[in-house]
């Protein structure tokens, strides 16, 4: 029989309290895993998890609970899969950290989510696929550029035993392609800025039932994750589709009914959508902020601590040499360093020591703070919002 593993992309969302989570003080992972049998970890995209956190996921989840996880953005977005840039070492480091989950029988699949700007190049792609230990770990590849939708691309997936990620999102077709013995579905939503702020209707979800059943014919395991996490939509829509497939448990049916009732008579108004940072599980406390008026400085706090903001503020504007502000590009030299921001390519280049230490976690140094404080309030605010709302697509170099 085909095993169905359906859940959400992440679990540690304060917005889910009331609709999905009932007890604010209870462990969210414990509450989540009492309803769903699987989850997709998003936080691994932003930074390598600490060993003790992985052990905590293993210990404090039910016996048969399954984790899937995103590969770090350092591999997919910063180095763009290039073996020549050392991604094999990065991959091995990540796999070693995830090994406890694999040894404990709780690691399902690792998701390789590609940046939208990355176009298909068969030689570079095959060099990366060749280093993936697909016999020991399961991998799913999520295309986000139409150039990957080619016969050669799908042939490589089959050759290296990798799953094509079947997606619902605004820019690529929702086609079912089974390239290995398991299937991997992701529902991002159909909203605008960002897509994830979206509630699927019953009719929209019904369209997916035959696609899932089609995948079931060829796959031993079908993974499915809802990424429309705003306002608790993800768990609700996941429970909806489990009910449509006729495989919802009694606990899931009861939870679904409770959420539907909550939607009719919510105890308090739902908060407005925030930035991407508010929805990263295990995020540092300083970036999980309550609703506030968005200003340049409040947005900077998503990327820099108060000390670096203070140090950036006391620097003088005349330290920015050769400042050029164009429509899609900003560049300057500051002291002995260079800063280049390319909005079209979604890339920030800088070369100070503090930046090099912090760029993997996508945080700013004082020089970036000074630059943003030197721009007009409107330009600075719009650019910071762009980066925060599309963080996974930006490369920090």
N, C-alpha and C positions, 0 to 999 in steps of 0.2 A: 504493500500500500504506500501511496505517496504521503510523505510527512509535510504538513503545512506549518510553517513558522512565520506568523504574522505579528507585527508589533509596530513600534514607533522609532523614529530617529531621535534618540535621546529620551531622558526621563526627568531630569532635574529642572523642571520649569515651574516657577512660582505661580504663573498664570493658570496652571492646571488645578490649583487649590479651589475647591468649591464645586467645580464641574466634575473633575476626576478624582483628585485627592480630597479626602474628607478631614483628615487630622493634620493640621499644619506642622505639628511637632514630630510626627512619625517619619522614619526614614523613607525617602521617596523611592529608593530602589526596592525596599521591602514591600511598600504598597503597590508599586508598579508590577513587581514580579508575582504578586498574588492574583493578578488579573491576566497578564500576558506571559507567554512562555519564552519570549525572545525580545531583544532590543538591539538597536544599531547604535554604536558609540560614535558620537560626533567629535568629542573633545580630542581624540587621538589625531585628528587632522591638524589641530592648532599647535600641539606640542606632544612630545613623547611622554607617555604616562609614567609616573613614578612606580617603582616595583611594588611598593606597599599598597598603592591604589589598586593595582591589578589583583593583588592577593585579596584585597577587600572585596572586589567584585566576585572573586571566586568563592570566598567564604560566606558572604552575606547574600547569597542568592540561592534559590531552591536547587535541589539535586539535578533536575533535568533542564534547568534554564540554559538558554543558548545566547551567547553574545556574538554579534558581528561588529566589525570595527573598520573605520576608514584608515587608509594609509596616511601617514603624515604628509602635509602639504609641502614639506621640504623636498620630498621625492617627486610628487606629481606636479606641483606648481612652481616651486623655486628652481628645481633642477630639470623639470620637464622630462623625467624618465631617463635622462641621458646617463648611460653607463660611464661615459668619459668624465662625468662630474662626480663620480663616487657614489651613485645611488645604491650599488650593491652593498656597500658597507652600511649605509643608512637603513636599508631594508633588513639586513641581518640584525642590526641593533634593535629595530622595532620587533622583529619576530622573536628575539630572545626575551623581550619584555612581555610579549603576549604568550609565551610558552606555557606559563602556569595554567592559563585557561585551556590551552590545547591539551595539556597533560590531564587536566581535570575533566575532560570531555565536554567543556562548555564553550569552546570556540567553534563557531559555525563557518563564517566566511569573512574574508578581508576585502573591503571595497576599495578599488582603485578609481577614484573620481578624477577625471581629467579636467584641466582648465578650458574654458570656451575658446580661448585664443589658439590652443594647440591644434595644429593641423596634422593629418595622418601622413607619416613617412614610414614606409614599410621596413626599411633597413633599421632605423632607429627604434621602431616599435618592437621588431623581432628581437633585437639585442636586449631590450628590457624584458620581454616575455621569457626569454631564455634563462634569465637568472631567477625567475619566480619558482620556488620549490612547490609546484602544484600537486606533487604526490603526497607531500606532508601537510599542506594547507590548501584550502579552497580560496580561489580569487574570483571576483567579479569585476569587470571593467565597465565604467560608466562613461560613454561617449558624450561630449557636449559640443561637438563641432561636426557639421554634416559631412565633412571630408572623410570621416571614419566609417560612414555607411557605404562601404564598398565590398565587393566580393572578396578581394584580397584581405581586407581587414577581418572579415568573418572567417575566412580560411585560417588565418593565424590564431584566432580564438580557439577554433576547433583543434588545430595542431598542438597547442599548448594546454589544452584542457581547461580553458578559462570560460567563465560565463559572461554572456552579453547581458548588461543591465537593461531591463525593459522599463521604460520610464513614462511618466505622465508629466510633461512640462511644456511650456509654450513654444519651444523652438525646434523640437525633434519629434518625429512620428512615434506613436505608441505601438510599434510593431513587435510582435512576438517572434523572437529568434532564440532557439535553444541550441547552444553550442557545446554543452557538456551534459553531465547527468544530473545537474540541478539548475533551477531557474531562480532569477533574482529580480524582484519587482521593487520599484520606488515611485511613490506618489509625492510630487513636490508641491502640487497646487497650481492654480491657473490665475493667480492674482497678479497685480502689478506693483513692483517696487515695495516689497519683494513678492515673489511668486507664492511664498509659503503662507502668507496671510490670506488663507482661502479655506472656505468650508464647502466640501463636495456635497452636491445634492444627491438624492437617492437615484435619480435617473442617470447621473454621471457615473456613479459607482456601478450601476447595473451593466453599463457598457463593458466593464472589466471582468465580469463573471465568465463569459465565454473565453476570454483571453487566458484567464487563469486555468480554466478547464483544459484549454488547448495545451498549455505548458505542462499540465499534470500528466498528459498522455506520454510525454517523453522524459519527464524528470522524476527522480526518486525523492527529491526534496524541493519544495517551493518556498523561498523566502519572500517576504513582502513587508515593506516598511513605509509608513506615512511620515512625511517630513513637514507637513503643514501644521507646525506646532503652535502657532499663535492661538491664544484663547482656548486651548484644550481641544482644538479641532481634530488633531491627529488621533488621539485615543478613541474619540467618538466615531470618526470615519473608519478606523480600523475595525472597531466592533461592528459597525454597519456591514462591512463587506464580509466579515466572518459569519454574520447572521444570514446574509444573502447566499453564501456558499453552503449553509446548513451545517456548519461545524463549530458554531459558538457554544461554549460550555454554559452551564446554568449560571455560574458566577459571572461570566461575560454578558449573558443576556440580562441579568439583574442590573449589572453596572450600566449597560447601555440604556435600559429603561430609566435609571436614575438620572443619567446625563440628559436624556430627552426631557425629562421633567424639569431639570434645572434650567434648560434653555427656555422653557415656557415661563418660568417664574424665577429668574436669577435673584439671589439675595442682595446683590449689589451690582452696579454697572461694571461691565468688563473694561479693563484698562486698555488704552490705545496701544497699538503695536510699537515696540521699542526697537533698538538696534540689535544687530546680530549678537552682540556681546551678552545681552541679557538672556540668551538661550543656549549658552554653552554649559553642559553639565560639568560639575567640579570646577567652575570658573573661580578665580580669586575673588575674594569679597570686594576688593576695591573697584572691580568693574561691574559688579552686579548692583546697579543703582536703581533707586525708586524713581518714579516718574518725576521729571523736572523740565524746566524750560531749557530748550536746546540753545546754547550759545557756543561760540568758538571755544571758550575755556571748558565748558561742561563736556563738549565733545572730545577735547584734548584729554580729559581725564579717563576716557576709554583706552587711551594709548600710553599715557605717561602718569607717573606718580606725582604727588605734590612737590617733591623735592626737585624733580627735573623740570616741572612747570615753572617753579620759582627761579631756577637757574636759567631757564630760557627767557623768562621775563626780564631779568636784570641785564641780559646781554643787550648791547646797543645795536640799533638798526644799521649803523655804518659798518658793522662787522660783516654784513652781507655784501660781498663784492660781486660785481657783474650780474646783478639780479635781473633775470629776464622772465617776464610773465606773458605768456602767449595763451591762445585759446585752449589748447590741449596739453600745454607743456610749461613747466616752471623749472628754472635752473638757477643756481647761485654757487658761489664759493664762499665758505665761511671759515675764517682762520686758514688752516692748511687743508681743509676738506672740501669735497664737492657734494652737492645735493642735486638730484635730477628727479622730477616727478613727471611721469608721462601718463596722462589720463587715458589716452586712446589705448595704449598697451597695458594699462593698469599695472604700472611698475614704479617703484621708488628705489633709486640708487643712492647710497651714501657710503662713506668709508671711514668713519671714526671708530675707535675701539669699542665704545659703549654701544653703538649701533650694531656692530658685528656680534656682540654678545646677546643682544636683545631681538634681533631681526627674526630669529626662528619663532619666537612667540608673538611676533608682529607688534612690538612695542616701539615707541619713539624715544630718541635721546633728546638732550636739551637743544641741539642744533635744529632738529625738525620742529620742536616746539617754537623756537625763535622764528623760524621761517613762516609757520602758520600764523603766528601773532603779527607778522609783518605784512601779511596780505590784507586786502580789504575784508571787512567782516562777512560780506556776502560770499565772496569767492572762497574764503577759508571755511565757512560753514558748509557750503555746498560740497566742497571737495572732501571734507571730513565725513559728511554724511554718506557720500558715495563710497568712500573707503570702508566705513563701518558696516554699511548695509550689503556690501559685496566683498567682504574681507577675504573669503576663500579664493576669489579670483585675482586678488592683488598679489604681486610678487614683491617681496622686500629683499633687495640685493645689497 
